[in-house]
Amino acid sequence: MTEQSKISIRNLSFYYNDNQVIKALNLEIKANEILGVFGPANSGTTTLLRALNRLGDLIAGARMEGQILLNGENVYSPGFSITGLRRKVGMVFEVPTPLPMPIFDNIAYGPRLSGIRNKASLEEIVENTLQMAVLWDEVKDRLHTPAASLSGGQQQRLCIARVLIRYQRLKLRNR
């Protein structure tokens, strides 16, 4: 890992059964860098993103070679906390996937996992995060309706809001 890298990808190859989708990829991602990954269909972009937070583990027949280091630690090493990894490495795919719960709980889920239980704090986090995702005005009167009832674009912004929670929590903590 270089001094400035937050994530180091070293010689990453990824397979679905015998089909190699990524071949010997090397990539350094600096701290606080925003990374956009795009490419044509079947080029491995989604597979790369899944590998970053180990969503590929959930796919039968999938396997990875190489290393992905987060702050110098191999995220695929035995004992590495997958839950902790997914708290730090969030992503939004082309097809949004809201959690099967109300809008409010989709946003409050991460902070609750981190131990925040105070209702006023959760309400503040939810409102601020939904404002950052330009969704608050559209949903503020129906926070307790299922997230699946939102339009596709609203679901995508909801998923973006879940990624923004970490930023919002850091901002609140540094006040």
Secondary structure, 3 states (H helix, E strand, C coil): CCCCEEEEEEEEEEEECCEEEEEEEEEEEECCCCCCCCCCCCCCHHHHHHHHCCHHHHCCCEEEEEEEEECCEECCCCCCCHHHHHHHCCCCCCCCCCCCCEHHHHHHHHHHHCCCCCHHHHHHHHHHHHHHCCCHHHHCCCCCCEHHHCCHHHHHHHHHHHHHHHHHHHHHHCC
